[in-house]
């Protein structure tokens, strides 16, 4: 992924889809508002994989406690945006 992959919601969702390879048909704000447990293949291991991926992409430590409280990908993306 490019350094700008976290610059937009679509880029973030592409990162989740392509690099984690566990969710299909992710696009747009509707996908971002889906509850995490309702995403196909989503589990705690994938959440930790996402944290690692976000840290690699952003070059920053992610607030794991706050990410664990997120209920949707949109909420996780908002946290990432707050750190930019």
Beta strands, then each sheet from edge to edge (+ up, - down):
end
